[in-house]
Amino acid sequence: MIKQPRTKRMIIGFVRLALDNQGRWRARYSFEGADIRRVLPASDEVEARALAVEINKGILGGREMLPSMRPPPCKPSGEMSVTEAIRIAIRQSGGGKVHVERQMKGGNAFIGWLETNHPSVQAWHEVKPSMIAQWARELQNAGKAFDTVRLYLAPVKLASRFWATEEPDIHRDVARQARVKLQRGEPKPIPALNAQQMRAFLDWLQADTPRLHNLAMLMAFAGLRMFEAAALRERDLNLQAGNVTITDTGTHKPKNRSSYRVLPLCHDALSFIREHVTRGTVRNADTGQPVFCNAHGGAWTVNALRLSWNKAMKRARRKLDLPNRFQPHHLRASFATLARRGGCDARLLQAYLGHSRNDILGGHYEAVTTDDLRGVVAAFERAFNAENGASGWQQTGNAEQARFVSEVVSMVL
């Protein structure tokens, strides 16, 4: 596990400065009996110290904040480039690492588009509302999904609002003036796999990339999200009861309140995990090590997992007959589809998958237990076995795998 860097702290006059783990400089001081905490617009220690000096001057002068506390962070505003304007706005937004990476991706796309279509635009104040509207239209005309267009527009809107608020005399909210209205396209069919396709894909993945096959088994046979499966620890497994607990592991936090859940596993998923643990591939469980590790024996990171899946899917599409637009997270959709075909109740399936229940009945009054969720497992196995014309995974597995299945079945029953 990568250790978090220690927070850097210092005291300058009346001001206490601290550099947090996200690279932001925070100031804390007292003024007229009030405890004031601020995130400073500083990119390094020199700027943070300079702002702390200005705060001290303000306190001594009877003013909490001086105009000079917010000096231009780079060039004079009229000369600030588009790149600098977007970068500073993203930094000041205070989001986490994943948020910053997503914003940077959209910002870089917009900057590249500007260089191609409007090469004369260099400074932020030269960006016009019509350019942002044109950027949005071209994204939609290119067939980008609704959420992708929003992602690419987000950093531009963020920078527009930020600089219009910080320096209203110089900048205006050009994104708001563009009046971009995105339209959702017609819903596309979900590229879920049937039982035969699921088996073929998992068999191929086991031979091609075993480390991803470990995660795919739980996505396909338990409906787990990709990062829920990647963050599982051995302490989250109860093989005797046949359950797995989805909770905050330190490397992954469940998506919503309903995502904290205890799931019963089908025989195939349970036998696979039991075999994986029995092999001795899990190490140092008491320290929170994940059940499924990367090639270096550590926890999967977001970028590494996505990159590995992208490479594997390119090879899979050349070898297998997969539905169009099929992605790894559609294994979860395949699980849900088979469970519904097996006659599973929609509300129980919603609870099993960890979807938020916004209605009053589901969110406040109706309690769903782990025993109730076993109906989801039974429905999935019923549909999966019917489509395969076989009794689960045992017919295609080896003798050792069949032995584990029989052991788990007898243990659970």
Order of alpha helices (4+ residues) and beta strands (2+ residues): beta-beta-beta-beta-alpha-alpha-alpha-alpha-alpha-alpha-alpha-alpha-alpha-beta-beta-beta-alpha-alpha-alpha-alpha-alpha-alpha
